[in-house]
Amino acid sequence: MGPSAAGGRLMVVLLVGVDGCVTAREATLRERLLACLLADALDRDLAGGVSPDASGPLALRARKLARSSTRRALARSLERVLADTAARGPRRPTSTVPVRRDRVIRAWDEIQELIRGLLAPGPVSVRGLAQVHILLTDGKGPSTTGTPPTTWACWSGAHWTSSTRSPRCDPVLVGH
């Protein structure tokens, strides 16, 4: 069996079975496709606490979220939210989710702390990363004008859970 990832790198997943045994194996083409096609659903599972080692697609999605390039992209998105909130005058048209300025202002310090955590070296919480990605993309977080934040109780106003505010607090850690 040859290398399965672009550039000739082997994509290996580690899975924990019901018996607690860890299995390492090459990710299948099906798992790699599912990880891409079902990214939003996998993010919801990871954000809800499903272990990344529960399935191949979850493990692959968790690996992608934990990459330093993904972490930097999430931090840049949060920085744009802060910049858009701080900007005066009429809103610029963007393709992003509309921002609730009042909620972002109340959570300003927590968002800055989150940005620092995303940019810091070392292992990170996959659960927290998935929560941040959802916060920025689904329009249901406290910073957006979509569904009220009660959809995600941990994001009510500036009172985020520690795993959301600091992607380092969750016990499910992935190195990068």
C-alpha positions in Angstrom: 0.0 0.0 0.0 1.5 3.3 -1.0 1.5 6.7 0.6 -2.0 8.1 0.8 -1.6 11.9 1.2 -0.5 14.5 -1.3 3.3 14.9 -1.5 3.8 11.2 -0.6 3.2 11.5 3.1 1.5 8.6 4.8 -1.7 9.6 6.7 -2.0 7.4 9.8 -5.0 7.4 12.2 -4.9 6.2 15.8 -8.2 4.8 17.0 -9.1 3.5 20.4 -11.4 0.5 20.4 -14.1 -0.4 22.9 -11.6 -2.6 24.6 -9.3 0.3 25.1 -6.6 -0.9 22.7 -5.0 1.7 20.4 -4.8 0.8 16.7 -2.6 2.6 14.2 -3.4 2.2 10.6 -3.3 4.1 7.3 -6.3 6.3 6.7 -8.5 5.1 3.9 -9.5 7.1 0.9 -13.1 7.0 2.1 -12.1 8.3 5.5 -10.2 11.2 3.9 -13.1 12.1 1.7 -15.6 11.9 4.6 -13.3 14.1 6.7 -13.6 16.8 4.0 -17.2 16.4 3.1 -18.5 16.1 6.6 -16.2 18.7 8.2 -19.1 20.7 9.7 -20.8 17.7 11.3 -17.4 16.4 12.5 -16.7 19.8 14.1 -20.0 19.6 15.9 -19.2 16.2 17.2 -15.7 17.3 18.3 -17.1 20.4 19.9 -19.6 18.3 21.8 -16.9 16.2 23.3 -16.7 13.2 21.0 -13.2 11.8 21.1 -11.1 12.3 18.0 -10.0 8.6 18.1 -13.6 7.4 17.8 -13.4 7.2 14.0 -11.0 7.7 11.1 -12.8 10.8 9.8 -12.9 12.4 13.3 -9.2 11.7 13.8 -8.4 13.3 10.4 -10.6 16.3 11.1 -9.0 16.8 14.5 -5.5 16.6 13.0 -6.5 19.3 10.5 -8.0 21.6 13.2 -4.8 21.2 15.3 -2.4 22.2 12.5 -0.6 25.4 13.2 -1.8 26.8 9.8 -5.4 26.2 10.9 -4.8 27.7 14.3 -3.3 30.8 12.7 -6.3 31.1 10.3 -8.7 30.9 13.2 -6.7 33.6 15.1 -6.7 35.8 12.0 -10.5 35.4 11.7 -10.9 36.4 15.4 -8.6 39.4 14.8 -10.9 40.4 11.9 -13.9 40.2 14.2 -12.2 42.5 16.6 -11.1 44.9 13.9 -14.6 45.0 12.3 -16.1 45.6 15.8 -13.6 48.5 16.4 -14.2 50.1 13.0 -16.5 53.1 13.0 -19.0 54.0 10.3 -21.1 51.8 8.1 -20.4 48.1 7.8 -18.2 46.9 5.0 -19.9 44.2 2.9 -18.2 40.9 3.7 -18.9 37.3 3.0 -18.5 36.5 6.7 -21.2 36.0 9.3 -22.6 39.4 10.6 -21.1 40.4 13.9 -23.0 41.5 17.1 -20.8 44.4 18.2 -22.2 44.6 21.7 -21.4 40.9 22.4 -17.9 41.1 20.9 -17.2 44.2 23.0 -18.3 42.4 26.2 -16.1 39.4 25.3 -13.1 41.5 24.0 -10.6 40.3 26.6 -11.6 36.7 26.2 -11.3 36.9 22.5 -7.8 38.3 22.8 -6.9 35.6 25.2 -8.3 33.0 22.8 -6.2 34.5 19.9 -3.0 34.3 22.1 -3.9 30.6 22.9 -4.3 29.8 19.2 -1.0 31.3 18.3 1.0 29.8 21.2 3.1 26.7 20.5 2.3 23.4 21.9 -0.6 21.0 22.1 -4.2 22.3 21.9 -7.7 21.1 22.7 -9.4 19.7 19.7 -12.7 20.3 21.4 -11.9 24.0 21.8 -10.6 24.4 18.3 -13.8 22.9 16.9 -15.9 25.2 19.1 -13.9 28.2 17.8 -14.4 27.1 14.2 -18.1 26.7 14.8 -18.3 30.1 16.5 -16.8 31.7 13.5 -18.7 29.9 10.8 -22.2 28.9 11.8 -23.7 32.2 12.8 -25.0 30.9 16.2 -22.3 32.2 18.5 -22.5 35.2 20.8 -20.7 37.4 18.3 -23.1 36.9 15.5 -26.6 38.1 14.6 -27.9 34.6 13.9 -29.6 32.3 16.3 -29.5 33.5 20.0 -26.5 32.3 21.9 -28.7 29.9 23.9 -28.1 27.5 21.0 -24.6 27.1 22.5 -25.2 27.8 26.2 -21.4 28.0 26.8 -21.3 31.1 24.6 -23.8 33.3 26.4 -22.4 36.8 26.3 -18.8 36.9 27.5 -19.2 33.8 29.7 -17.5 31.2 27.6 -16.4 27.8 28.9 -12.8 27.4 29.6 -12.4 24.9 26.7 -13.7 27.6 24.3 -11.8 30.5 25.7 -8.6 28.7 26.0 -8.1 25.9 23.6 -5.6 24.4 26.0 -8.0 23.5 28.9 -9.7 20.4 27.4 -8.2 17.0 28.2 -8.3 15.9 24.5 -5.0 17.2 23.2 -3.4 16.9 19.8 0.2 18.0 19.1 1.1 19.8 15.9 
